[in-house]
Amino acid sequence: MPLFEITDLSPGDEAAIAQVARIMVEAFRDHTPSWPDLASAEEEVRESFGEDRVSRVARDGVVVIGWIGGIREYDGHAWELHPLAVDPARQGEGIGRALVTDLERQVAARGATTLYLGADDEDGRTSLSDADLYPNPLERLARIENPGRHPYEFYLSCGFSLVGVIPDANGPGKPDILMARRIAGS
């Protein structure tokens, strides 16, 4: 039985929003410049309250320990998992996996058949980084290696498949690794 619960994150829960922003900055600090400070992280959290979005948190009592967002795409047939962040002090406890499973249930109830994500490699954690992936990026993707603990292996363990790569998506040698999974029961 998990020692945490997963609930909606509401726009009026300022304490939880602040906790999520802190988790995002800490979880992504060494890996991506997407949320370099609390203000940019909080802005991302507030965008998750938009129409056709899902915003869920894992809580241990009143303390937020993880957050996941979903964005409706492709007329609701597919939803993007964006983002997932777990407090670094609590990683490895099944929180991320539970949040992914919960998001899958949330979007399945809204008619989704696919859940997908992009897992950027901006800091050299995979064999796709700092490489010219052309002329055949899918061949390079098929031989991907993970010397730097990139999260794509976590997503593989959650049932996602590698479905593509966008070379240089974040600048030269900084690809976006695309992953997707069929929603259970669809």
C-alpha positions, 0 to 999 in steps of 0.5 A, a space after each residue: 500500500 503506497 504511503 501517498 495519495 494522488 489527487 488533482 492539483 487545484 489552481 487555488 492551492 498556493 502551498 501545493 503549487 509552491 511545493 511543485 515548483 520547488 520539486 521541478 527546479 530540484 528534479 530538473 536542475 542538472 538536466 535541462 534548462 526548462 525550469 531554471 528558477 521557481 518563477 519559470 516552474 510556477 508558470 509551468 504549473 499554472 499553465 497546467 490548469 488550462 482547458 484540456 489539461 490534467 494536473 495531478 500531485 502525489 502527497 504524503 500527508 500535506 507534503 507534495 512529493 510528485 507532480 504529473 501533467 497531461 495535455 490533450 492532443 489529436 482531438 483527444 485520441 492522444 495525450 502528452 505526458 508533460 511533465 513528470 517530476 518527483 522530489 529527488 529525495 523520494 525518487 525510487 519509491 514508486 511515486 513516478 510510476 504511480 503518477 504515470 498509471 494515474 495519468 493513464 486512468 485519467 486520460 482513458 476516462 476522457 477517451 484517449 487511446 495513446 499516451 506519449 511524451 518527449 524526453 529531451 537529452 540536453 546534457 549528454 546522457 544517451 548515445 544520441 546526444 552530441 551526435 549527428 543523427 542524420 541521415 538515419 535517425 531511427 537506426 541510431 534510435 534502435 541502438 540507443 545506450 544510456 550511460 547517464 541514467 536518462 529517464 527513457 529507461 524508466 518510461 520503458 519500464 512503464 510500458 512506453 516504446 521508443 517511437 521516434 527522435 527529433 534530432 537537434 530539437 534543443 540545439 545541435 546534438 540535443 535530441 528529443 526522444 519520443 515515446 508512446 504507449 497504448 492506453 490499457 483497454 483501448 
